[in-house]
Amino acid sequence: MNKSLSGAAVLLIVMCGAVPVFAQKDADTEPTSWVYFSVVKDDNGKPVRNAAVVLHPVNPKGKQERGGMELKTDPDGKTNYDGIPYGVLRVQVLAHGFQTYGEDFDIEKSKTEITIKLKRPQGQYSVYDDHNANATPRQETAPPQPQEKKPD
Protein backbone atom coordinates (compact mmCIF):
# COMPACT_ATOMS: atom_id res chain seq x y z
CA MET A 1 0.00 0.00 0.00
CA ASN A 2 1.43 3.43 -0.86
CA LYS A 3 1.91 6.18 1.74
CA SER A 4 -0.96 8.42 0.59
CA LEU A 5 -3.43 5.54 0.65
CA SER A 6 -2.32 4.41 4.13
CA GLY A 7 -2.54 8.04 5.37
CA ALA A 8 -6.09 8.29 4.04
CA ALA A 9 -7.00 5.02 5.77
CA VAL A 10 -5.63 6.29 9.09
CA LEU A 11 -7.53 9.57 8.67
CA LEU A 12 -10.76 7.67 7.96
CA ILE A 13 -10.28 5.50 11.07
CA VAL A 14 -9.60 8.56 13.23
CA MET A 15 -12.65 10.39 11.87
CA CYS A 16 -14.93 7.41 12.49
CA GLY A 17 -13.64 7.08 16.04
CA ALA A 18 -14.34 10.75 16.74
CA VAL A 19 -18.08 10.44 16.13
CA PRO A 20 -19.81 11.05 19.47
CA VAL A 21 -21.69 8.20 21.09
CA PHE A 22 -24.92 10.22 20.79
CA ALA A 23 -24.78 9.88 17.01
CA GLN A 24 -25.17 6.11 17.35
CA LYS A 25 -28.84 6.44 18.26
CA ASP A 26 -31.30 6.33 15.39
CA ALA A 27 -33.31 9.57 15.47
CA ASP A 28 -36.11 7.92 13.47
CA THR A 29 -36.74 5.18 16.02
CA GLU A 30 -35.67 6.76 19.32
CA PRO A 31 -36.75 10.20 20.53
CA THR A 32 -34.08 12.84 21.01
CA SER A 33 -33.96 16.22 22.69
CA TRP A 34 -32.47 19.60 21.83
CA VAL A 35 -30.65 20.53 25.05
CA TYR A 36 -29.84 24.18 25.82
CA PHE A 37 -27.25 24.98 28.49
CA SER A 38 -26.78 28.28 30.26
CA VAL A 39 -23.73 28.54 32.53
CA VAL A 40 -23.68 31.44 35.00
CA LYS A 41 -21.80 32.54 38.12
CA ASP A 42 -23.61 31.52 41.30
CA ASP A 43 -22.92 34.77 43.17
CA ASN A 44 -24.11 37.30 40.56
CA GLY A 45 -25.77 35.41 37.66
CA LYS A 46 -23.32 36.70 35.04
CA PRO A 47 -22.49 34.33 32.16
CA VAL A 48 -19.38 32.15 32.18
CA ARG A 49 -17.81 32.10 28.73
CA ASN A 50 -15.60 29.34 27.38
CA ALA A 51 -16.75 26.83 30.00
CA ALA A 52 -16.41 23.17 29.01
CA VAL A 53 -19.76 21.35 29.17
CA VAL A 54 -19.00 17.62 29.05
CA LEU A 55 -21.89 15.24 28.27
CA HIS A 56 -21.91 11.51 28.99
CA PRO A 57 -24.76 9.05 28.48
CA VAL A 58 -25.67 6.93 31.51
CA ASN A 59 -26.98 3.39 31.14
CA PRO A 60 -30.09 2.10 32.99
CA LYS A 61 -27.86 0.68 35.75
CA GLY A 62 -26.55 4.19 36.49
CA LYS A 63 -23.09 3.62 35.05
CA GLN A 64 -21.51 6.16 32.74
CA GLU A 65 -21.12 4.79 29.24
CA ARG A 66 -18.07 5.23 27.04
CA GLY A 67 -17.93 8.13 24.69
CA GLY A 68 -19.54 11.48 25.15
CA MET A 69 -18.79 14.97 23.93
CA GLU A 70 -17.58 18.37 25.02
CA LEU A 71 -19.24 21.67 24.20
CA LYS A 72 -17.91 25.19 24.89
CA THR A 73 -20.03 28.11 26.04
CA ASP A 74 -20.18 31.33 24.02
CA PRO A 75 -19.64 34.85 25.48
CA ASP A 76 -23.23 34.72 26.80
CA GLY A 77 -22.50 31.48 28.70
CA LYS A 78 -24.72 29.45 26.35
CA THR A 79 -24.29 26.31 24.29
CA ASN A 80 -26.67 23.68 22.92
CA TYR A 81 -26.83 20.35 21.17
CA ASP A 82 -29.62 18.75 19.16
CA GLY A 83 -29.86 14.96 19.22
CA ILE A 84 -29.45 13.93 22.85
CA PRO A 85 -31.36 10.65 23.32
CA TYR A 86 -33.97 10.44 26.05
CA GLY A 87 -32.69 9.00 29.31
CA VAL A 88 -30.14 9.97 31.92
CA LEU A 89 -27.44 12.42 30.85
CA ARG A 90 -24.41 13.12 33.05
CA VAL A 91 -23.31 16.74 32.75
CA GLN A 92 -19.96 18.04 33.99
CA VAL A 93 -18.93 21.68 33.69
CA LEU A 94 -15.36 22.89 34.03
CA ALA A 95 -14.29 26.53 33.93
CA HIS A 96 -11.13 28.29 35.04
CA GLY A 97 -11.56 29.85 38.49
CA PHE A 98 -14.67 27.82 39.42
CA GLN A 99 -15.47 24.57 41.20
CA THR A 100 -16.12 21.63 38.89
CA TYR A 101 -19.85 20.97 38.57
CA GLY A 102 -21.46 17.58 38.00
CA GLU A 103 -25.03 16.32 37.96
CA ASP A 104 -27.24 13.76 36.22
CA PHE A 105 -30.33 14.97 34.35
CA ASP A 106 -33.27 12.91 33.10
CA ILE A 107 -33.88 13.98 29.50
CA GLU A 108 -37.52 13.29 28.62
CA LYS A 109 -38.74 16.20 26.47
CA SER A 110 -38.00 17.31 22.91
CA LYS A 111 -36.56 20.59 24.24
CA THR A 112 -34.65 20.75 27.53
CA GLU A 113 -33.19 23.88 29.14
CA ILE A 114 -30.55 23.48 31.85
CA THR A 115 -29.08 26.36 33.86
CA ILE A 116 -25.86 25.63 35.72
CA LYS A 117 -24.59 27.91 38.48
CA LEU A 118 -20.86 27.69 39.08
CA LYS A 119 -19.34 28.51 42.46
CA ARG A 120 -15.94 29.96 43.25
CA PRO A 121 -13.51 27.60 45.01
CA GLN A 122 -13.81 27.43 48.79
CA GLY A 123 -10.87 27.68 51.16
CA GLN A 124 -9.43 24.50 52.55
CA TYR A 125 -10.50 23.46 56.03
CA SER A 126 -7.74 23.00 58.58
CA VAL A 127 -8.05 21.64 62.09
CA TYR A 128 -5.32 24.08 63.09
CA ASP A 129 -7.36 27.19 62.27
CA ASP A 130 -9.44 28.95 64.92
CA HIS A 131 -12.98 28.21 63.68
CA ASN A 132 -14.85 29.90 66.53
CA ALA A 133 -13.67 33.48 66.94
CA ASN A 134 -16.02 34.09 69.91
CA ALA A 135 -14.82 31.13 71.94
CA THR A 136 -12.96 31.88 75.14
CA PRO A 137 -9.51 30.38 75.29
CA ARG A 138 -9.19 27.20 77.27
CA GLN A 139 -7.46 27.69 80.62
CA GLU A 140 -4.33 25.68 80.98
CA THR A 141 -4.06 23.83 84.26
CA ALA A 142 -0.82 22.77 85.79
CA PRO A 143 -0.04 19.12 85.21
CA PRO A 144 -0.45 16.91 88.25
CA GLN A 145 2.70 16.52 90.33
CA PRO A 146 4.08 13.02 90.52
CA GLN A 147 3.55 11.45 93.89
CA GLU A 148 6.48 10.04 95.74
CA LYS A 149 6.43 6.33 96.34
CA LYS A 150 6.40 5.31 99.96
CA PRO A 151 8.66 2.41 100.86
CA ASP A 152 6.84 -0.78 101.69
C-alpha positions as CSV (number, residue, x, y, z in Angstrom):
1,M,0.0,0.0,0.0
2,N,1.4,3.4,-0.9
3,K,1.9,6.2,1.7
4,S,-1.0,8.4,0.6
5,L,-3.4,5.5,0.6
6,S,-2.3,4.4,4.1
7,G,-2.5,8.0,5.4
8,A,-6.1,8.3,4.0
9,A,-7.0,5.0,5.8
10,V,-5.6,6.3,9.1
11,L,-7.5,9.6,8.7
12,L,-10.8,7.7,8.0
13,I,-10.3,5.5,11.1
14,V,-9.6,8.6,13.2
15,M,-12.7,10.4,11.9
16,C,-14.9,7.4,12.5
17,G,-13.6,7.1,16.0
18,A,-14.3,10.7,16.7
19,V,-18.1,10.4,16.1
20,P,-19.8,11.0,19.5
21,V,-21.7,8.2,21.1
22,F,-24.9,10.2,20.8
23,A,-24.8,9.9,17.0
24,Q,-25.2,6.1,17.4
25,K,-28.8,6.4,18.3
26,D,-31.3,6.3,15.4
27,A,-33.3,9.6,15.5
28,D,-36.1,7.9,13.5
29,T,-36.7,5.2,16.0
30,E,-35.7,6.8,19.3
31,P,-36.7,10.2,20.5
32,T,-34.1,12.8,21.0
33,S,-34.0,16.2,22.7
34,W,-32.5,19.6,21.8
35,V,-30.7,20.5,25.0
36,Y,-29.8,24.2,25.8
37,F,-27.3,25.0,28.5
38,S,-26.8,28.3,30.3
39,V,-23.7,28.5,32.5
40,V,-23.7,31.4,35.0
41,K,-21.8,32.5,38.1
42,D,-23.6,31.5,41.3
43,D,-22.9,34.8,43.2
44,N,-24.1,37.3,40.6
45,G,-25.8,35.4,37.7
46,K,-23.3,36.7,35.0
47,P,-22.5,34.3,32.2
48,V,-19.4,32.2,32.2
49,R,-17.8,32.1,28.7
50,N,-15.6,29.3,27.4
51,A,-16.7,26.8,30.0
52,A,-16.4,23.2,29.0
53,V,-19.8,21.4,29.2
54,V,-19.0,17.6,29.0
55,L,-21.9,15.2,28.3
56,H,-21.9,11.5,29.0
57,P,-24.8,9.0,28.5
58,V,-25.7,6.9,31.5
59,N,-27.0,3.4,31.1
60,P,-30.1,2.1,33.0
61,K,-27.9,0.7,35.7
62,G,-26.5,4.2,36.5
63,K,-23.1,3.6,35.1
64,Q,-21.5,6.2,32.7
65,E,-21.1,4.8,29.2
66,R,-18.1,5.2,27.0
67,G,-17.9,8.1,24.7
68,G,-19.5,11.5,25.2
69,M,-18.8,15.0,23.9
70,E,-17.6,18.4,25.0
71,L,-19.2,21.7,24.2
72,K,-17.9,25.2,24.9
73,T,-20.0,28.1,26.0
74,D,-20.2,31.3,24.0
75,P,-19.6,34.8,25.5
76,D,-23.2,34.7,26.8
77,G,-22.5,31.5,28.7
78,K,-24.7,29.4,26.4
79,T,-24.3,26.3,24.3
80,N,-26.7,23.7,22.9
81,Y,-26.8,20.3,21.2
82,D,-29.6,18.8,19.2
83,G,-29.9,15.0,19.2
84,I,-29.5,13.9,22.9
85,P,-31.4,10.7,23.3
86,Y,-34.0,10.4,26.1
87,G,-32.7,9.0,29.3
88,V,-30.1,10.0,31.9
89,L,-27.4,12.4,30.9
90,R,-24.4,13.1,33.0
91,V,-23.3,16.7,32.8
92,Q,-20.0,18.0,34.0
93,V,-18.9,21.7,33.7
94,L,-15.4,22.9,34.0
95,A,-14.3,26.5,33.9
96,H,-11.1,28.3,35.0
97,G,-11.6,29.9,38.5
98,F,-14.7,27.8,39.4
99,Q,-15.5,24.6,41.2
100,T,-16.1,21.6,38.9
101,Y,-19.9,21.0,38.6
102,G,-21.5,17.6,38.0
103,E,-25.0,16.3,38.0
104,D,-27.2,13.8,36.2
105,F,-30.3,15.0,34.4
106,D,-33.3,12.9,33.1
107,I,-33.9,14.0,29.5
108,E,-37.5,13.3,28.6
109,K,-38.7,16.2,26.5
110,S,-38.0,17.3,22.9
111,K,-36.6,20.6,24.2
112,T,-34.6,20.8,27.5
113,E,-33.2,23.9,29.1
114,I,-30.6,23.5,31.9
115,T,-29.1,26.4,33.9
116,I,-25.9,25.6,35.7
117,K,-24.6,27.9,38.5
118,L,-20.9,27.7,39.1
119,K,-19.3,28.5,42.5
120,R,-15.9,30.0,43.3
121,P,-13.5,27.6,45.0
122,Q,-13.8,27.4,48.8
123,G,-10.9,27.7,51.2
124,Q,-9.4,24.5,52.6
125,Y,-10.5,23.5,56.0
126,S,-7.7,23.0,58.6
127,V,-8.1,21.6,62.1
128,Y,-5.3,24.1,63.1
129,D,-7.4,27.2,62.3
130,D,-9.4,29.0,64.9
131,H,-13.0,28.2,63.7
132,N,-14.9,29.9,66.5
133,A,-13.7,33.5,66.9
134,N,-16.0,34.1,69.9
135,A,-14.8,31.1,71.9
136,T,-13.0,31.9,75.1
137,P,-9.5,30.4,75.3
138,R,-9.2,27.2,77.3
139,Q,-7.5,27.7,80.6
140,E,-4.3,25.7,81.0
141,T,-4.1,23.8,84.3
142,A,-0.8,22.8,85.8
143,P,0.0,19.1,85.2
144,P,-0.5,16.9,88.2
145,Q,2.7,16.5,90.3
146,P,4.1,13.0,90.5
147,Q,3.5,11.4,93.9
148,E,6.5,10.0,95.7
149,K,6.4,6.3,96.3
150,K,6.4,5.3,100.0
151,P,8.7,2.4,100.9
152,D,6.8,-0.8,101.7
